Amino acid sequence: MIVTGNLKDFNLTEIIKMSCMDIRTSQITINTSSGEGIIFFSEGNPYHAQLGDKIGEDAIHCLLDETEKNGGFFRVEPDVTLPQRTISHSWEDVLENRGMKQSEEPPEPSSSNSKEESPMLIGRKEAITKVLKSFQEKNNFKAPKRPLHQPDTDEDHLKPLGRGESLVKILNNLKAREKEIEGAAIVSTEGFIIASALPEEMEEEHVAAISAVVLSMGERITDELVRGTLEQVYVRADNGFVFLTHAGQDALLIIITNPNIKLGMIFLDAKKTISELVDYL
């Protein structure tokens, strides 16, 4: 199915994230004020990108910059023929490289009356960088390519994981308090896992990415209907609830339950858990 839309209504980062969740080949065509750009995907990662004379990661970075400033239109097509490959990194690495590139650039002069914008208000383009840097400074971690609570080597397994281990313990305590809670996780607002106590059959990266998109859609709904600041999102289905709420400025708490739980218990448990997370996020 071909999907089209306006990038003033949807963030290009979210569109790319959703494309990376599909193992099929696909193509996003982006029409911007700078011209037409294309991004191809294969097996859940960007494969090729082009905007004018820029190709590969540089083209993706330019498309993200251009659409954040001026918007544009997009078209997503599945099951396409792939051109020559120009991108060898995962989407997470492409996004991280962009954050590093931006941090190396000199800051633009700002007005003395201007206020610092929240990452969520500017498309969350630097939220994951801030979350990872915070953990690095507090725990001397290197930016992980997987959840913080997983050791990289057998030697690391013998070392305490500090705050990363504490976050997982808090999530496991949450599950222990209510037998109806099947899983919980903390993710960045950019859609990356920080800590997880999810069932083995659930893919952490997919849960994190979907949660960030759901949160973004909830924020758009509250903005469009002038309902103020979004506090929580929950989804009810045949097999249970999915509950999302902010845990600090740049992180989300996700709780997944079976259908037998009382809705009030989710709110109560979430409030208690967030109070326990404050010291670690």
C-alpha positions in Angstrom: 0.0 0.0 0.0 1.3 3.4 -1.0 1.1 6.1 1.8 1.4 9.8 1.2 1.3 12.8 3.6 2.4 16.2 4.6 5.6 16.5 6.7 4.1 19.4 8.6 1.7 16.7 10.1 4.3 13.9 10.3 8.0 14.0 11.3 10.3 12.5 8.8 12.2 10.8 11.6 9.1 8.9 12.5 8.4 8.0 8.9 11.9 6.6 8.6 11.5 4.7 11.9 8.4 3.0 10.7 10.0 2.1 7.4 12.8 0.5 9.4 10.3 -1.8 11.2 9.5 -3.5 7.9 12.0 -6.1 6.5 10.7 -5.6 3.0 12.2 -3.2 0.6 10.6 0.3 0.5 11.2 3.8 -0.8 10.3 7.2 0.7 10.2 10.0 -1.8 10.4 13.5 -0.2 9.5 16.7 -2.0 11.1 19.7 -0.3 11.9 23.3 -1.3 15.4 22.1 -2.1 14.1 19.5 -4.6 13.1 15.8 -4.5 14.9 13.4 -2.3 14.7 9.6 -2.0 15.5 7.1 0.7 15.5 3.3 0.1 15.3 0.7 2.8 16.1 -3.0 3.0 15.8 -5.5 5.9 15.0 -2.8 8.4 17.8 -0.3 7.6 18.4 2.6 5.2 20.1 1.3 2.0 20.5 4.3 -0.3 19.6 8.0 -0.2 20.0 11.0 -2.5 19.1 14.7 -2.5 20.6 16.6 -5.5 24.3 15.9 -5.5 24.3 14.5 -2.0 24.1 10.7 -1.5 24.2 8.3 1.4 24.1 9.5 5.0 24.7 13.2 3.9 21.5 13.1 1.9 19.5 11.8 4.9 21.0 14.5 7.2 20.1 17.2 4.6 16.6 15.8 4.2 16.0 15.8 8.0 17.3 19.4 8.3 15.3 20.6 5.4 12.0 19.0 6.4 12.4 20.1 10.0 12.7 23.7 8.9 10.4 23.9 5.9 8.2 20.7 5.9 7.4 19.0 2.6 5.5 16.0 1.3 6.3 12.3 1.4 5.3 9.2 -0.4 6.1 5.7 0.9 6.1 2.7 -1.5 6.8 -0.9 -0.5 8.4 -3.7 -2.5 10.6 -1.6 -4.7 13.8 -2.5 -6.7 16.9 -1.3 -4.9 19.6 0.8 -6.6 23.3 0.6 -5.7 23.9 0.7 -2.0 25.3 3.9 -0.5 24.6 3.4 3.3 26.2 0.7 5.3 25.1 1.9 8.8 22.0 1.1 10.7 19.3 3.9 11.2 20.4 4.3 14.9 24.0 4.9 13.7 22.9 7.3 11.0 20.9 9.3 13.6 23.8 9.2 16.1 26.2 10.4 13.4 23.9 13.3 12.7 23.9 14.3 16.3 27.7 14.2 16.5 27.9 16.2 13.3 25.5 18.8 14.8 27.5 19.0 18.0 30.7 19.8 16.1 29.1 22.7 14.3 29.3 26.2 15.8 26.0 27.3 17.5 23.9 29.8 15.7 23.6 33.2 17.4 20.3 33.5 19.3 18.2 36.4 20.5 18.5 37.3 24.2 14.7 37.0 24.4 14.5 33.5 22.9 13.7 30.5 25.1 15.4 27.1 25.0 13.1 24.7 23.2 12.3 21.3 24.5 13.5 18.4 22.3 9.9 17.2 22.0 8.8 20.6 20.6 11.5 20.6 17.9 10.8 17.1 16.6 13.0 15.3 19.2 15.9 15.6 16.9 18.5 15.5 19.7 16.6 13.7 22.5 18.4 10.4 22.1 21.8 12.2 22.1 21.0 13.9 25.4 19.7 10.7 27.0 22.8 8.8 26.1 25.2 11.6 27.1 23.5 11.8 30.4 24.0 8.1 31.1 27.6 8.4 29.9 28.4 11.2 32.3 26.7 9.6 35.3 27.9 6.0 34.7 31.0 6.3 32.5 29.1 4.2 29.9 30.0 4.1 26.2 26.9 4.8 24.1 25.4 1.3 23.7 24.0 -0.3 20.6 21.6 -2.4 22.7 19.8 -2.0 26.1 22.0 -0.7 28.9 21.4 -3.6 31.2 23.0 -6.1 28.9 26.7 -6.7 29.4 29.0 -6.5 26.3 31.4 -9.2 27.4 31.7 -12.0 29.9 34.1 -9.7 31.9 31.6 -6.9 31.9 29.0 -9.3 33.3 31.1 -9.4 36.5 30.9 -5.6 36.9 28.0 -3.7 38.5 26.0 -1.8 36.0 25.2 1.1 38.3 22.1 3.1 37.3 21.4 0.8 34.3 21.0 -2.2 36.7 19.0 -0.1 39.1 16.5 0.9 36.3 16.0 -2.8 35.4 15.5 -3.6 39.1 12.8 -0.9 39.4 11.0 -2.4 36.3 11.2 -5.9 37.7 9.8 -4.7 41.0 6.9 -3.1 39.1 6.1 -6.5 37.5 6.4 -8.2 40.8 3.8 -5.9 42.5 1.1 -6.7 40.0 0.8 -10.2 38.4 -1.2 -8.7 35.6 1.8 -6.6 34.4 3.5 -8.7 31.7 6.3 -6.3 30.8 7.7 -2.8 31.2 10.4 -0.7 29.6 12.0 2.8 29.7 12.7 4.3 26.3 13.9 7.6 25.0 11.5 10.0 23.3 13.5 9.3 20.2 12.5 5.7 20.3 15.5 3.8 21.7 15.6 1.4 24.6 17.2 2.6 27.9 16.2 -0.3 30.1 13.8 -3.2 29.6 11.9 -5.9 31.5 9.9 -7.1 28.5 8.8 -10.6 27.7 11.4 -12.5 25.5 9.0 -12.8 22.6 8.8 -9.0 22.3 11.4 -7.2 20.2 12.7 -4.3 22.3 13.6 -2.1 19.4 10.2 -2.4 17.8 8.4 -1.7 21.1 10.5 1.4 21.6 10.0 2.7 18.1 6.2 2.1 18.1 5.9 3.8 21.5 7.7 6.9 20.4 5.4 7.2 17.4 2.2 6.6 19.5 3.3 9.3 21.9 3.9 11.7 19.0 0.5 11.0 17.6 -1.1 11.6 21.0 0.7 15.0 21.2 -0.6 16.0 17.8 -4.1 15.1 18.8 -4.0 17.2 22.0 -2.5 20.1 20.1 -5.1 20.0 17.3 -8.0 19.7 19.8 -6.4 22.3 22.2 -6.4 19.9 25.1 -3.1 21.2 26.7 -0.1 19.1 27.5 -0.2 15.3 26.9 0.2 13.4 30.2 -0.5 9.7 29.3 -1.6 7.4 26.5 -3.1 4.0 26.9 -4.4 1.5 24.4 -6.9 -1.2 25.3 -7.2 -4.4 23.2 -8.5 -7.9 23.5 -5.3 -9.1 25.2 -4.7 -6.2 27.5 -3.5 -2.7 27.9 -0.4 -0.7 26.7 0.2 2.3 28.9 2.7 5.1 28.1 3.6 8.1 30.2 6.5 10.6 30.5 9.3 9.7 32.9 11.2 12.9 32.9 11.7 15.2 29.9 13.4 12.8 27.5 12.2 9.3 28.5 8.9 7.3 28.6 7.7 4.5 30.8 5.8 1.7 29.0 3.7 -0.8 30.9 2.1 -3.8 29.1 -0.6 -5.8 31.0 -3.1 -8.6 30.5 -6.8 -7.7 30.2 -7.6 -8.5 33.9 -5.9 -5.5 35.5 -7.9 -2.5 36.8 -7.1 0.7 34.9 -6.7 2.6 38.2 -4.0 0.1 39.3 -2.0 1.0 36.1 -2.1 4.7 37.0 -1.2 4.0 40.6 1.7 1.7 39.7 3.0 4.1 37.0 3.0 7.0 39.5 5.0 5.0 42.1 7.5 3.7 39.5 8.1 7.2 38.0 8.9 8.5 41.5 11.5 5.7 41.9 13.0 6.5 38.5 13.5 10.2 39.2 17.0 9.7 40.7 18.2 7.7 37.7 16.9 9.6 34.7 
